[in-house]
Amino acid sequence: MTEYIEERRFTKAKKLLEALAPWSNNISSGDYIFRGLSDKKYLLAPTSIRKESIDSIWGFSKAYIDIMGSPRDNDFSLAFVEYQLIRDFYRSADVRGLQVPTSDRLRARLHQKVDIHTMSKWVDGAKWLPDDMLEVAALAQHYGIPTRLLDWTYDPFVAAFFASRPTDRAPRDLCIWGLNANSIGTLDAGTPMFPLKLITPHYAGNPNLSAQSGLFTHWAHAVPGLVTMANGEIKALPPVDRRPLDVVLKEYLSTLFQGGLPSMFIKWTLPASESLELARLLRDFNYGPGKLFPGYEGVAMELKERVHFPKKKSGGQVS
């Protein structure tokens, strides 16, 4: 019987890398996309819907008004803030002559510093994020702007790199998530309005994303319109759904598969004691900052992380 999430614990870094290798028989890596987390307890939740982001995302967007005096933790208010933030990223990048994706919605009132009109005319129940903003959101997300998107990679070794990057924080048990993108594609093709989308932005002009073989997932959902709220048709604004991707996808698939859920995820863990060894093995395999952050940034990152990798003396001792 297949498991919706196949969980497996590895005790050695080398064994985990061997299992992730495309020549292993553990998974068909071409069917999966991967996400590496430095703490196995972290959820598959995009930045903008995490509880710890409630205050910071408002500050980032400079959207200093609460919609209809409502608390910030509601669906429309968050969509309003996300729109302003993505639009600010688009507008600032465009003004500086940087290449930005096409979006008629974002460009329509680009001469205005703030655009209240677009969200005030939001059609009740339309999905958020809209399709014509997805590639802009993906670009913004890759450079650290909080959005509804979740970062993934086609390359399992890239996921392992991000899971095991050395920091001054004490290491924790890490994990590699895998999502069966082949199954998602089949469901998307055969299920009207399937809410989970895979987004691969253009790699041209984005060397980091290209080097990391990056892509994103987006869980679309309906957001109420401001007119509906103003008319009193909604007594209470719906709260933000902060559940992680594996949970919302499981709930959705339960309506499609009555006899049991298909296998959709892998979650492979590694103890904290093996985190540094995993990072070392990856760098021996040329999966280090210089490869994944092309240019001067990656070179500097490699020099700064040397402190985490003591030089081995003859005989295997570390100095």
N, C-alpha and C positions, 0 to 999 in steps of 0.2 A: 504493500500500500504506500502510495506516495505521500510525502509530507509537504504541507504548504510552505513551511520554512525548514529546510534541512540544516540542522545545527550540528556542528562537528568541532571538537576541541583538539587542537594540536599542542603537543608539548615542546616541540623543537621548531625553530625558525626554518631550518633547511627542509623539513618535511612539509611545512606549509607552502613554501615556494615550489617545491616539487609538485604538490597537488594543484597549484594554480597554473603550472606550466601548460601551454597548449598541447604538448605531446603526452600529457598524462591522461589516464582514462577516468579521472574523477568526475569531470564535467566537460561538456562541449563548450569550451570557452568562447567560441564564435557565436553561441546563442545568448551569452550573458553580457551585461554591463556591470561595473564594479564600483564600490565605494568603500574607502578605507577610513576607519574611525580609530582614534588613539585611545578611546575608552569604550569598551563593549557595552556600557550602559547608556551611551548616547543614543538618541532616538533618530529615526529617519524622518526628521521634521525640518522643513525649510526655515531659514533664519527668521523671516518676518512673522511666523506664527509661533515662535517659541516664547514662552512666558517671560524669559529674561530680556526679550526685545521690545516689550510693550512701551517702555519709556524712550528707549534710545532711537527707535525708528521714527518717532514723532520729532525728536530733536534733529535728526538727520534731514528730514524733509522740510523743516521750517513750516509745517502746516500747523500753525499755532491756534487753530480753532477746533473745538469739538463739535461734531455734526449735531445740530439741534440740541446742544447742551447735553448730549448723551455721554455715557462713559466711553473710554477709549477702546474697551474690549468688546467691540461689536463688529460685525462683518462689513457693514458699509463704511464705517469710519476707517477701518484698516485698509480697505480698497482705495478710499479717498487719499490716504496718506501714501500708499504704494504708488498710486498714479502720479502724485506730485513728485515723489522721489525719482521715479524712473524718467519722468519728463525732464526734471532738472538735470539728470545725467545726460540725457539725449541732447538737451539744449546747450549745455556747457561744452560737451564734446564737439557738437556741430559748430559752435561759435569759434572754437579753436582750430577749425579746419580738419578735425579728425573724421575718418570715415565712419558713418553710422548706418545701420540698416534702414530700409524704407518703412515708414509708418505714416500713413495719411492722418491718422488720429492725432499723433504727437506733433506733426508738422503744421496742422491746420491753423493753430494760433501761436506759432512759435515766436511771433513778434511781441507777445505779451509775456511778461516775466512770470506771472501766475495765471493758470487756467482753471477757473472755477466752473466754467460753462460745461465742459465735457462731462464731468461727474454729476453735475446737477441735472443733466439730461439723460442720465444712465437709464436704459430700458430695464424695467423691472424683470428680474429673473434671468437676464443675460449672463453668460458665463464669464467669470473672472479667473485669470487674465484673458483679455480678448486676443484672438490669433495674431492681429497685426502689431501687437506689442511684445510677442514672445521672444523674438530674436533680440530686440533691444534689451529686454529684461535679462536674457541670457548673458549678453555682453556686460551689462551692469553687474550681474551676480558674479561673474568671473573676476571682476575687479573689486569685489568686496562690498557691493551695495546689497542690503538685505531685500530679498524678493521671495515670491512663492515657489521659486524653482529650487531643485535639489541637484547638486553636482554629482556626476558620475564619470566614469572613464571606460573606454573600450578595452583598456590594457590592465590586466589584473596586477601587474608589477607596479604600475603607477599607483593603484589603490594601496598596495602594500607600502609604498614609499610614504604616502601621506599618513598612513596609520602608524608608522614607526619613526617619524621624524624626531630626532632628539631635541629635547627642550630642558630647561632648568627644573621643570616640574617632575616630581617623582613619576616614573612610568606606571601605567596601569595596564590591566589586561586589555589587549586591543582586539579588533575584529575586522574582517573583510566581509562586506555584504555583496552578494551577487543577485541581480534581478534578471529573470528570464525575459530578455527583450524580444526574443523570437515569439514567445507566447503572447507578449503584449501586442506585438504587431498583428498576430492572427486575430486577437480579440478586437483590436481597433478596426480591422478591416471588416469583421463580421458582426459587430455590435454597434447599432446606431447610437451616437452621442456617448461613446466610450470616454470616460473622464480622464484617463491617464494618457498623456502624450509624451513622446520622446522628441527632444529638440536638439538638433546639431547645428549650431551657428556656422557661418562661413569661417573657415580657418585663415583665409587670406587676411593679412594685416593683424593677426593675433597669434604671434609666435608661441606664447605660453600655452594657449589653448590647443594649438596644433601639436606641440611637443608632448602635452599631457593626454592627447587623444580624448579630449573632453566632450561631454554632452550633458544634457539636463533632462530631468523629468518634471512634468507639471501636472498637478491634480486640479482639474478645472471644476468649479462649482458655481452655482447661481447666487448672485448677490442682489438684494432688493434695491429698487430704485428710490431716489429721493422723493419723487412725486408721490409714490405710494405711501411712504412714511409720513409725508406732510399732510396727506389726506386722512390720516388716522386709520388706514386700512391695516396697519401693523401696530399692534398695541405695544409690543416690546421688540426692540431690535435683536435679531438673532446673534448670539455670541460667536466669536471666532472658533472654528473647529480646529483645535490644536492637536488632534490625534496624528500620529505618525503614518507614513505611507503604507506600511505593512498592515496596519489596523484598518484604515479606510478601504484599502483594496480588498482585504478579506471580507469586509462587510458587503461590498459591492458584488464580489464574486459569489457570495452565498446566495444571491438572488438569481444567479445564472446556473449554478451547478448544485443540484439537489442531492446528488449521490456522493458528494465529497469534493473537496477543493483540489485543483491541480497544483503541482509543485511550481512555485513562483520565485522563491528566494533560497539562497544559501546564506548562512551566517557562520563563518569559520573564525574561531577565536584562538588567541595565543597568549600565554601568561606574560605578565609584565617583565619577568626575569629574562625573557627571550627577545624583548623589543629592540635592544641595542644590537644584538646579533643579527636580527632581521635587517636592520638598517645597514649594518656592515656588509652583509651578503649582497644586498641590493646595489651598493656602491661598487663592490667588486664586479658586479654585472653591468656597470655603467648606468645604474638608475639612481643618480644623485641630482643635486640642485643644478649642476652645470648642464645636464641634459633636459631637465623639466622646466627650467627657467632660463632659456637661451639668452645669452648676452652678459653684460657686466653684472647684472643682479645675481645670476646663478653662480658666477665665478666668486663673487664676494661671499655669497652664502656658503659655498664650499669651504672657503678659508675660515669663516667664523665657526663652522661646526667641527673643526679639527679637534677642539678640546674634548669633544665627546668620543673621539676615536683614538685612544692612546696607541702609540706606535709599538708594534710587537718586536721584542728582542729575539735573538736566536734561541731556539728551544721552546718557543711558544709563549714565554713570559711577556707581560705587558709593562711598558715603562710609562 
